[in-house]
């Protein structure tokens, strides 16, 4: 199951050194709803290898402001505490999985 990222806890996870995948989304966003099941599947498949979850831009704002998130869905990929990749807009499971594989 995908994690629910919040401003109060996300920095600690990013700095943990473990790969982190953050899906920036909102309930009203159609493309976000399209990739939501993909994020859930990947969170299960990569359980224990990476932190994968969702960040609701309507409920939280610090991280989206810090990384200049202007369009959703946007997926950020972190490795060793650093932003290493980004996916803007809806895409396929295989594209997201290949980006996760690259940071594990």
C-alpha positions as protocol buffer text, in pm:
chain_id: "A"
residue {
  index: 1
  type: UNK
  ca { x: 0 y: 0 z: 0 }
}
residue {
  index: 2
  type: UNK
  ca { x: 127 y: 345 z: -91 }
}
residue {
  index: 3
  type: UNK
  ca { x: 236 y: 567 z: 195 }
}
residue {
  index: 4
  type: UNK
  ca { x: 64 y: 897 z: 266 }
}
residue {
  index: 5
  type: UNK
  ca { x: 344 y: 1152 z: 274 }
}
residue {
  index: 6
  type: UNK
  ca { x: 309 y: 1462 z: 490 }
}
residue {
  index: 7
  type: UNK
  ca { x: 528 y: 1767 z: 536 }
}
residue {
  index: 8
  type: UNK
  ca { x: 597 y: 1666 z: 897 }
}
residue {
  index: 9
  type: UNK
  ca { x: 757 y: 1330 z: 804 }
}
residue {
  index: 10
  type: UNK
  ca { x: 875 y: 1339 z: 443 }
}
residue {
  index: 11
  type: UNK
  ca { x: 1215 y: 1504 z: 503 }
}
residue {
  index: 12
  type: UNK
  ca { x: 1316 y: 1226 z: 741 }
}
residue {
  index: 13
  type: UNK
  ca { x: 1229 y: 961 z: 479 }
}
residue {
  index: 14
  type: UNK
  ca { x: 1414 y: 1143 z: 200 }
}
residue {
  index: 15
  type: UNK
  ca { x: 1724 y: 1177 z: 418 }
}
residue {
  index: 16
  type: UNK
  ca { x: 1710 y: 809 z: 523 }
}
residue {
  index: 17
  type: UNK
  ca { x: 1917 y: 711 z: 218 }
}
residue {
  index: 18
  type: UNK
  ca { x: 1653 y: 468 z: 97 }
}
residue {
  index: 19
  type: UNK
  ca { x: 1498 y: 543 z: -245 }
}
residue {
  index: 20
  type: UNK
  ca { x: 1184 y: 758 z: -218 }
}
residue {
  index: 21
  type: UNK
  ca { x: 916 y: 800 z: -485 }
}
residue {
  index: 22
  type: UNK
  ca { x: 662 y: 1078 z: -429 }
}
residue {
  index: 23
  type: UNK
  ca { x: 344 y: 1114 z: -635 }
}
residue {
  index: 24
  type: UNK
  ca { x: 213 y: 1471 z: -609 }
}
residue {
  index: 25
  type: UNK
  ca { x: -163 y: 1456 z: -664 }
}
residue {
  index: 26
  type: UNK
  ca { x: -508 y: 1595 z: -580 }
}
residue {
  index: 27
  type: UNK
  ca { x: -850 y: 1431 z: -569 }
}
residue {
  index: 28
  type: UNK
  ca { x: -993 y: 1659 z: -840 }
}
residue {
  index: 29
  type: UNK
  ca { x: -714 y: 1573 z: -1087 }
}
residue {
  index: 30
  type: UNK
  ca { x: -826 y: 1323 z: -1353 }
}
residue {
  index: 31
  type: UNK
  ca { x: -476 y: 1214 z: -1466 }
}
residue {
  index: 32
  type: UNK
  ca { x: -383 y: 1172 z: -1098 }
}
residue {
  index: 33
  type: UNK
  ca { x: -670 y: 929 z: -1052 }
}
residue {
  index: 34
  type: UNK
  ca { x: -549 y: 739 z: -1361 }
}
residue {
  index: 35
  type: UNK
  ca { x: -204 y: 670 z: -1216 }
}
residue {
  index: 36
  type: UNK
  ca { x: -318 y: 617 z: -856 }
}
residue {
  index: 37
  type: UNK
  ca { x: -368 y: 239 z: -902 }
}
residue {
  index: 38
  type: UNK
  ca { x: -22 y: 218 z: -1062 }
}
residue {
  index: 39
  type: UNK
  ca { x: 137 y: 387 z: -760 }
}
residue {
  index: 40
  type: UNK
  ca { x: -47 y: 146 z: -530 }
}
residue {
  index: 41
  type: UNK
  ca { x: 76 y: -157 z: -729 }
}
residue {
  index: 42
  type: UNK
  ca { x: 434 y: -33 z: -737 }
}
residue {
  index: 43
  type: UNK
  ca { x: 429 y: 40 z: -363 }
}
residue {
  index: 44
  type: UNK
  ca { x: 338 y: -325 z: -303 }
}
residue {
  index: 45
  type: UNK
  ca { x: 588 y: -460 z: -557 }
}
residue {
  index: 46
  type: UNK
  ca { x: 878 y: -254 z: -421 }
}
residue {
  index: 47
  type: UNK
  ca { x: 786 y: -288 z: -53 }
}
residue {
  index: 48
  type: UNK
  ca { x: 1104 y: -296 z: 152 }
}
residue {
  index: 49
  type: UNK
  ca { x: 1315 y: -161 z: -136 }
}
residue {
  index: 50
  type: UNK
  ca { x: 1180 y: 195 z: -160 }
}
residue {
  index: 51
  type: UNK
  ca { x: 937 y: 431 z: 8 }
}
residue {
  index: 52
  type: UNK
  ca { x: 659 y: 490 z: -246 }
}
residue {
  index: 53
  type: UNK
  ca { x: 363 y: 708 z: -171 }
}
residue {
  index: 54
  type: UNK
  ca { x: 136 y: 998 z: -241 }
}
residue {
  index: 55
  type: UNK
  ca { x: 152 y: 1364 z: -142 }
}
residue {
  index: 56
  type: UNK
  ca { x: -181 y: 1548 z: -158 }
}
residue {
  index: 57
  type: UNK
  ca { x: -106 y: 1904 z: -273 }
}
residue {
  index: 58
  type: UNK
  ca { x: -440 y: 2028 z: -136 }
}
residue {
  index: 59
  type: UNK
  ca { x: -362 y: 1902 z: 215 }
}
residue {
  index: 60
  type: UNK
  ca { x: 14 y: 1972 z: 228 }
}
residue {
  index: 61
  type: UNK
  ca { x: 219 y: 2247 z: 63 }
}
residue {
  index: 62
  type: UNK
  ca { x: 575 y: 2276 z: 193 }
}
residue {
  index: 63
  type: UNK
  ca { x: 732 y: 2007 z: -23 }
}
residue {
  index: 64
  type: UNK
  ca { x: 544 y: 2106 z: -340 }
}
residue {
  index: 65
  type: UNK
  ca { x: 659 y: 2467 z: -288 }
}
residue {
  index: 66
  type: UNK
  ca { x: 1017 y: 2362 z: -220 }
}
residue {
  index: 67
  type: UNK
  ca { x: 1041 y: 2161 z: -543 }
}
residue {
  index: 68
  type: UNK
  ca { x: 834 y: 2400 z: -755 }
}
residue {
  index: 69
  type: UNK
  ca { x: 555 y: 2157 z: -835 }
}
residue {
  index: 70
  type: UNK
  ca { x: 326 y: 2342 z: -1076 }
}
residue {
  index: 71
  type: UNK
  ca { x: 158 y: 2054 z: -1259 }
}
residue {
  index: 72
  type: UNK
  ca { x: 10 y: 1734 z: -1126 }
}
residue {
  index: 73
  type: UNK
  ca { x: 57 y: 1450 z: -1138 }
}
residue {
  index: 74
  type: UNK
  ca { x: 429 y: 1495 z: -1085 }
}
residue {
  index: 75
  type: UNK
  ca { x: 642 y: 1211 z: -951 }
}
residue {
  index: 76
  type: UNK
  ca { x: 978 y: 1284 z: -788 }
}
residue {
  index: 77
  type: UNK
  ca { x: 1246 y: 1017 z: -743 }
}
residue {
  index: 78
  type: UNK
  ca { x: 1502 y: 1054 z: -464 }
}
residue {
  index: 79
  type: UNK
  ca { x: 1817 y: 851 z: -402 }
}
residue {
  index: 80
  type: UNK
  ca { x: 2057 y: 907 z: -114 }
}
residue {
  index: 81
  type: UNK
  ca { x: 1861 y: 1215 z: -12 }
}
residue {
  index: 82
  type: UNK
  ca { x: 1890 y: 1384 z: -353 }
}
residue {
  index: 83
  type: UNK
  ca { x: 1636 y: 1443 z: -628 }
}
residue {
  index: 84
  type: UNK
  ca { x: 1756 y: 1231 z: -921 }
}
residue {
  index: 85
  type: UNK
  ca { x: 1457 y: 1210 z: -1157 }
}
residue {
  index: 86
  type: UNK
  ca { x: 1114 y: 1356 z: -1228 }
}
residue {
  index: 87
  type: UNK
  ca { x: 805 y: 1251 z: -1423 }
}
residue {
  index: 88
  type: UNK
  ca { x: 547 y: 1518 z: -1507 }
}
residue {
  index: 89
  type: UNK
  ca { x: 207 y: 1401 z: -1626 }
}
residue {
  index: 90
  type: UNK
  ca { x: 43 y: 1061 z: -1641 }
}
residue {
  index: 91
  type: UNK
  ca { x: 250 y: 777 z: -1781 }
}
residue {
  index: 92
  type: UNK
  ca { x: 261 y: 398 z: -1790 }
}
residue {
  index: 93
  type: UNK
  ca { x: 354 y: 162 z: -1510 }
}
residue {
  index: 94
  type: UNK
  ca { x: 658 y: 42 z: -1705 }
}
residue {
  index: 95
  type: UNK
  ca { x: 800 y: 397 z: -1730 }
}
residue {
  index: 96
  type: UNK
  ca { x: 762 y: 456 z: -1357 }
}
residue {
  index: 97
  type: UNK
  ca { x: 898 y: 110 z: -1274 }
}
residue {
  index: 98
  type: UNK
  ca { x: 1207 y: 166 z: -1489 }
}
residue {
  index: 99
  type: UNK
  ca { x: 1277 y: 492 z: -1308 }
}
residue {
  index: 100
  type: UNK
  ca { x: 1242 y: 314 z: -973 }
}
residue {
  index: 101
  type: UNK
  ca { x: 1472 y: 35 z: -1090 }
}
residue {
  index: 102
  type: UNK
  ca { x: 1733 y: 299 z: -1181 }
}
residue {
  index: 103
  type: UNK
  ca { x: 1747 y: 428 z: -822 }
}
residue {
  index: 104
  type: UNK
  ca { x: 1743 y: 99 z: -635 }
}
